[in-house]
Amino acid sequence: MTPENKSTAEAASTGFDFAALSPRDKYKLMIGTIVPRPIALVTTVDEEGRINAAPFSFFNCLSADPPILALGVENNPDMSFKDTAHNIRMTEVFTVNIVSFDIAEAMHACAARYPRGVDELKEAGLTAMPGRKIAAPWIREAPAAFECRRHITLELGKSRQIIMGEIVYAHYREGVVDERLHVDPAGIDAIARLGGDTCSTIRDRFDMLTPKL
């Protein structure tokens, strides 16, 4: 991986031609630069009702009307579906649980490569709660959770899918949302993914008011 030759005008910058990079090198540049990224601890069930939980940092909200969340889900090296993608394909539902600092280690435990059928929530010491509108459970210890029905899936080549889900129900820890539906960021205490193995909190905050012309 070699930076492109720089002209005098570009001497203070380093550039990379993405067409010349390997997928792994593109990944390293992207996850180290597009930060912080929220972490979704996604719970699903398979056709037999067995629970799966897995964290994703290729995740965000895309729309409020309709209320759409998006997950970037990578396939196995042999291009077969991982449990989350398989379960969503078969059941059409999933729940996004927001990861607070308190459950960060438990979230990390869910990332281990357990055999199919193992309940990661039990292994991590987390509690599955029945969904209100869908079969996929939500996590009692999470500060917030969104029950979702699959809206559309985009196939990005053989290696990755973008799964969009429409939120049909939301759970919040008591006291996190006020009567005006303002969510307390300290109550959520979410963590975010940076590059490599590094994560961060959102505890250092400041306000920037929208300019009025």
C-alpha positions in Angstrom: 0.0 0.0 0.0 1.8 3.1 -1.2 0.4 6.7 -1.2 0.0 8.3 -4.6 2.7 10.5 -5.8 2.0 14.0 -4.5 2.4 17.2 -6.5 3.8 20.3 -4.8 0.3 21.5 -4.1 -0.6 18.3 -2.4 2.6 17.9 -0.4 0.8 18.3 2.9 -1.7 15.5 2.2 -1.6 11.7 1.7 -3.9 10.1 -0.8 -5.0 6.6 -1.6 -6.5 5.2 -4.8 -9.2 2.9 -3.5 -9.2 0.9 -6.8 -5.7 -0.2 -5.9 -6.4 -1.2 -2.3 -7.3 -4.6 -1.0 -10.7 -4.9 0.8 -8.9 -5.2 4.1 -7.0 -2.0 3.5 -10.1 -0.1 2.5 -11.8 -1.3 5.7 -8.9 -0.1 7.9 -9.0 3.4 6.4 -12.7 3.6 6.6 -13.2 2.4 10.2 -10.3 4.6 11.4 -11.7 7.7 9.8 -15.5 7.5 9.9 -15.8 7.8 13.7 -17.4 7.5 16.1 -19.8 4.8 14.9 -22.7 3.7 17.1 -22.9 0.0 18.0 -26.0 -2.1 17.5 -26.3 -5.3 19.6 -28.7 -7.1 17.3 -31.0 -9.8 18.7 -32.7 -12.3 16.3 -34.3 -15.7 16.5 -34.0 -18.6 14.1 -36.8 -20.8 12.7 -36.8 -22.8 15.9 -37.0 -19.7 18.1 -33.4 -19.9 19.3 -31.9 -16.5 20.2 -28.8 -15.0 18.6 -27.1 -11.8 19.6 -24.3 -10.1 17.7 -22.8 -6.5 17.7 -22.5 -4.4 14.5 -20.7 -1.0 14.2 -21.7 -0.6 10.5 -25.0 0.7 11.8 -27.1 3.9 11.8 -30.5 5.5 11.3 -31.4 6.6 7.8 -35.0 8.0 8.0 -37.6 9.1 10.5 -40.6 8.8 8.1 -40.7 5.9 7.7 -38.4 5.1 10.7 -35.6 3.1 9.1 -32.4 1.7 10.6 -29.6 0.1 8.5 -27.2 -2.7 9.4 -24.1 -3.5 7.3 -23.8 -7.3 7.7 -20.8 -9.2 6.5 -21.0 -12.8 5.2 -18.7 -15.7 6.3 -15.5 -16.1 4.4 -17.2 -18.8 2.3 -19.9 -16.3 1.5 -22.6 -18.2 3.5 -24.8 -16.1 5.8 -23.8 -15.5 9.4 -26.5 -16.1 12.0 -27.9 -12.6 12.0 -28.4 -12.4 8.3 -29.8 -15.9 8.1 -32.3 -15.3 10.9 -33.5 -12.0 9.5 -33.9 -13.6 6.1 -36.0 -16.4 7.6 -38.1 -14.4 10.2 -38.1 -10.9 8.7 -37.5 -9.3 12.1 -34.7 -8.1 14.4 -34.1 -5.9 17.4 -31.4 -3.3 17.7 -30.3 -2.8 21.3 -28.2 0.3 22.1 -25.0 -0.5 23.9 -24.3 1.5 27.0 -21.0 1.6 28.9 -22.5 -0.7 31.5 -23.0 -3.5 29.1 -19.9 -2.9 26.9 -18.1 -6.0 28.1 -21.2 -8.2 27.7 -21.6 -6.8 24.1 -18.0 -7.8 23.4 -18.7 -11.3 24.7 -21.5 -11.6 22.2 -19.0 -11.1 19.4 -17.3 -14.5 20.0 -17.8 -17.1 17.3 -20.1 -19.5 19.1 -21.6 -22.4 17.2 -25.0 -21.9 15.7 -27.8 -22.3 18.2 -25.8 -21.1 21.2 -27.6 -18.2 23.1 -25.0 -15.4 23.3 -27.2 -13.5 25.7 -27.0 -16.3 28.3 -23.2 -16.6 27.7 -22.8 -12.8 28.3 -25.1 -12.6 31.3 -27.7 -10.5 29.6 -31.5 -11.0 29.9 -33.8 -11.6 26.9 -37.2 -10.0 27.1 -40.1 -10.9 24.9 -40.7 -8.5 22.0 -43.9 -6.6 22.0 -44.6 -6.7 18.3 -42.0 -9.2 16.9 -40.5 -12.5 17.8 -37.0 -11.1 18.3 -36.3 -10.3 22.0 -35.0 -7.1 23.4 -32.3 -6.9 26.1 -33.4 -5.8 29.6 -30.0 -4.3 30.5 -29.9 -2.1 27.3 -30.8 1.6 27.8 -32.9 1.5 24.6 -34.0 -1.0 22.0 -35.8 -0.9 18.7 -38.0 -3.7 17.4 -37.7 -3.8 13.6 -39.3 -5.5 10.7 -37.1 -6.0 7.6 -37.9 -3.3 5.1 -35.4 -4.1 2.3 -32.1 -5.9 1.8 -29.4 -4.6 -0.5 -26.9 -7.2 -1.8 -23.4 -5.6 -2.1 -21.6 -8.1 -4.1 -21.0 -11.5 -2.4 -19.5 -10.4 0.9 -21.9 -7.9 2.5 -25.6 -7.0 2.8 -27.2 -3.7 3.9 -30.3 -4.7 5.8 -32.8 -2.0 6.5 -35.5 -2.4 9.1 -38.5 -0.3 10.0 -38.9 0.4 13.7 -42.3 -0.9 15.0 -41.7 -0.5 18.7 -39.2 1.2 21.0 -38.2 0.3 24.6 -36.4 2.8 26.9 -35.1 2.5 30.4 -37.3 4.4 32.9 -36.2 8.1 33.2 -34.3 8.2 29.9 -37.1 10.0 27.9 -39.0 13.1 29.2 -42.5 14.2 28.5 -41.4 16.1 25.4 -39.7 12.9 24.0 -36.3 14.3 24.6 -33.8 11.5 25.2 -31.2 12.1 27.9 -27.8 11.2 26.4 -26.4 10.6 29.9 -29.1 8.1 30.5 -28.3 6.3 27.3 -24.5 6.5 28.0 -23.8 4.9 24.7 -20.4 3.7 23.5 -19.1 4.0 20.0 -16.6 2.1 17.9 -13.4 3.8 16.6 -10.7 2.0 14.6 -9.3 -1.4 15.5 -10.2 -2.5 19.0 -10.8 1.0 20.3 -14.1 2.3 21.5 -15.2 5.5 23.1 -18.0 7.0 25.2 -20.1 10.1 24.4 -19.6 11.7 27.8 -17.8 14.7 26.5 -20.5 16.8 24.9 -21.1 20.4 23.7 -24.1 22.2 22.0 -24.0 24.0 18.6 -27.2 25.9 17.9 -28.5 26.0 14.3 -27.5 29.3 12.7 -30.3 31.7 12.0 -29.9 33.9 8.9 
